[in-house]
């Protein structure tokens, strides 16, 4: 039988629903197939049980090392295998990273994520990243990094530096994965997540939709995330941003309602996680974003760019949040 979180019911007074870690793809696919109004009701019921529905966590993402990645992720303009106009650069200097972090903090961001286009960082690469983590932490912000695959020792080193979150997305279902990436395996991704969790760092892990995958693939991805021993504390749901020169440029666009359904399924199956409306917001209408917030999204990236792709301008976000009565989530 479905648990009370999934059916949108209310727990007994003084109790909380049991947090499940045994979701099946069949169960999530059934959620995705619900009538839209019913799915929104269930997601909003779960969301309000655990969060203030008018609060959204604000993060900023900075590319500290852009381009030249040896991997072949079909969606990524930073792959050295594709001609996308992205130029490989050296890591940013520490002072520049901290200056950007201060700017983000002053604009209202409470979490700062640093991304580097590496398949897996070398230990000498972490020599540059560790002081960045410590410096951002000293500014009073939550710290997050996405650097590729990590060993257990590297995860422990980042934890010692004060890293709060590590982002490493599953991207899609295990069945569809080899059509998107061939230079690493699904097990590689799960191993990195395990190293991060064992080091005591909170996990940021979600996926990308609109890459030509089926609804079953989206259900399988959500079920995998929701069946981890501990749910990711942060679950980014990205809409594919098509970039000329990548293999996925020109793929058929996903129905916006299907994207919102995916957000709702993530909210229902991972009720205490922060679900981030992530890449692709620049292409979304205000109405689509509003539905995603209604479906349980309660985090966004703010700032004009996400690594190498556009993000809504601050004034557009401010206007939308004002119209919807959305306020920043406290740090």
N, C-alpha and C positions, 0 to 999 in steps of 0.2 A: 504494500500500500504506500502511496505517496506520503511523505511527511508533511507536517503542517505548514512548513515554509513554502512548499511547492504548490499546495492547494489554496494558499492565500487565506487560511483560517487564522484563528487567534489561539495562542497558547493558554493553558490554564493560568489563573491569577498567580503571580509570584514565580512563574517558571519561564524559561526560554526554550524555544524549539531545539531539538537535537541537531547539531551541525553534522551534516552527512558528508561522507567522503567515498561514496559508492555509486556515483551517478553513471548511468548507462547512456550510450548514444541513442538508444531507442527512446528512453525517457526524455532526453533533451529534445529530440526530434518531435516528440509529441507536444512538448511545450511550444516549439516553433510553429506548429501547425494549428494552435488554438486560434479562435476568432480574435482579431486584433484587440478589441475592447477588453475581452476577458484576460488576455495576456498582460495588457497594461495594468489592469486592476490587480492582478496577482503580483506583478513586479512592484507596483507602487505600495502595496500592502507590506511586502517584505522590506522595501526600502525604508519606509517610515518607522518600522519596528527598530531599526538599527541606526538611522541617520536623520538629521534635520533635512527635510526635502528641499529647503531653500538655500542650503549651503553647498558650495562647490570648492574643492581643493584646487589651488592654483599652483602649477609647476612651470618651470622654464627649462628648456633643453638647449644646450650649446654643443656644437661640434668642436671638440678640442683637437681632433686630428681628422682631417677630411680627405676622402678619396684614396685610390690606390689599393683597395681591398682585393685580395686574391680570390675571394669566393665568387660563386656564380649565382647568387640569389637573384631570381628573375625579375624582382620588383625594384632592385636597388640601383640608383644612379651612381653610387660610389664604387661599384665593382670595376676593377681595372679591365675587365673583359668587354665592357660595353663603351661605346662612344656616346657619351651623354653631355659632354662639355664640362664635367666636373674634373678639376685639376687636383692631382695628389699634392698634399701639403704636409709639412712637418708639424709636430704637435705645437699648440699655442704656448707661449711663455706664461709662467705662473701669474705675473702681474696682470696680464691681459684677461686671463680667466677670472681672477678675483674682481677686476673692475666690472666685468659683465655680470658677475654674481651680485655685486652691490647694486647695479642698475636694476636687476630683476627683483631684488628684495625691496627696493624703494618703489617699484611698480606694483607690489602686492604679492609676489610669488613667495611661497613658504617652502617650496622644495626646488632644489637645483640639480638637474641631471646633466652629466657630462658624457658625451658619446664619442667614441673613437672608431675609425674604420679599420679595425684589425680582425683577423680570423681568430686569433688568440694572442694576447699581449705577451711579449717577452718580459722577463724579470726586469730588464733595464728600462722597459717602457713604464713599468709601475713605479720606477724611481721618480718619474716626472708626475705621475698621477697621484701618488700618495700625498705630496704637499698640497696639491689642489684640493683633495678631499678634506684635509685638515684645515686648510684656509677657508673653505666655504663653511665648514662646520663652525669655525670661530666667528663667522658672521651671524650665527644664530639661525641658519637655515638647515632643513633636512637635506642630506646629501644622497645622490643617486648616481650610478654610473652604468654605462653599457659599453663594454669593451671587447665583446666576443667570448669565446670559451675560456673558462678558468680552471686551473688545477686547484686542488684542496689547499695547497700552501698559498697560492695567490689569493684565494678567497679569504683565508685567515689574515693575510697581510693587509688587505683592504679593510677588514673588520677592525683590526688594530688601529688603523688610521682614522676610524670613526665613520666609515661608510654605513649609512642607514638602509639603503635599498640598492639592489642590483637588478637591472632590467635584462632579461634574456627571453625573448618571445619564442613560443612554439611555432608561430606563424600560421599553421594550418593543421589539418588532421595528419596522422601518421601515414594514412593511405595515399593522400594527395601530395605529401611532402616531397617525394622524389621528382615530381613534375615542376617544383619550384626551386629546389636546391639539390645539388649533387655533390658538393664539396664537403659536406658534413652530414651526419646521420641524425635521425630523430633521437636516438639514444645519446648522442653527444650533447644535445640540448638538455635532456633530462639529467644527465650526469652533472652538467654545470649547475643546474638548479639545486641538485642535492649538495654539491660542494658549498654553494652559497648558504643554504639553509643550515648546514652543519657548522658553518662559521659564525652563525648567529646574526647574519644579515637578513633583513626582510626582503621578500621576493616580489619583484614586479614582472609579471608574465602574462601575456595575452596573445593576440594574433592579428592577422590581416585578413579582411574579407573583401570580396570583389575581385579575386584573382582567377576566376573561372571555376572555382570549386563548387560543389553541390551543397544543398542544404544539409545533406547527411554529413559532409565534411565539416561544416560549421558546428553541427551537433556533436560530432566526435571530438572536435577541438575543445569545446566547452566542457564536455564530459571528462576529458583527460585532465583539464585544469581543476575541475571540481572534485576529482578523485585523487588528487595528490594528498600525501599524508597530512600536510597543512595547506590550506588554500593560500594562493598568493595574496599578500596584503594589498597589492595594487594590480588591477587587471586592465591593461589598455586594449581597447577595441579600435583597430585602425581600419579606415577605408582606404583601399589602394589608391595612391596618387600615381597616375600613369605618367611616365617620363619618356620622352622620345629617346630612342636608342636602347631601351631595355626590352627584353622579350615580351613583357606584358603590356607594352604600349599598344593600344587598340583593342584590348580585350573588352568584351561586352560589359557595360556598367551594371552594377548590382542595383536591384530595385531598392529605393530608400527605405521602404517599409521592412524589407528583409534585413537591412542593417539594424534598424531599430529593434526588430524581433531578437536579433543576436544579442544586443545590449540587455534586453529584458531577460533573456535566458541566463546570461552571466549574472545578473543581479539575483535572480531567484535561486540559482544553484550555488552561488558564493555570497551569501547574504551579508556577511560582515566585511567583505572586501570593498575597497574603493575601486569603482569601475570608471576608467578614464575614457572619455570621448577624445580620441587621440588624432592621428593623422587623417587628413582629408576634410577637416572642417572648413577650409577655404573654399571648397567646392560645394559645401552643404548650404541649403537655404536656412534662414532663421527658423522656419517652421520645422524643418527636419531636426535641427539641433534641439529645439524645444521638446519634440517627441522623444529624443534620446534622453534628455534629462528626466522626462516623465517616466521613461522606462527604467530609470535607476542609475544613469550615469551621474557621477558626482565628483568628477575631476576633469580638468582640461590643461593643456599646455597653452600658456600665454606668451606672446612675443611674435615678431613678424616672420620667423622661420623655424622649421623643424629640421635640424641638420642641414639638408640642402633643398628642401621643398617648402613652399609658402604656407603660412599660417595666417589666420585673420589678423588684421591690424588692430592695435589696442583700442582705437576709438570704436571700431565695429563691435568688438567684444563688450566694451563698456556699455554701448547702446543696447545690445541684446540683453545683457545681464540686468540692466535697469528695467527694460520692458518686462522681463520675466520675474523680477523681484529676487534675483539670485545675489547672494552675498558670499564673500570669500569664507572658506572654512578656517577656523582658527588654527594656528600652528600647533 
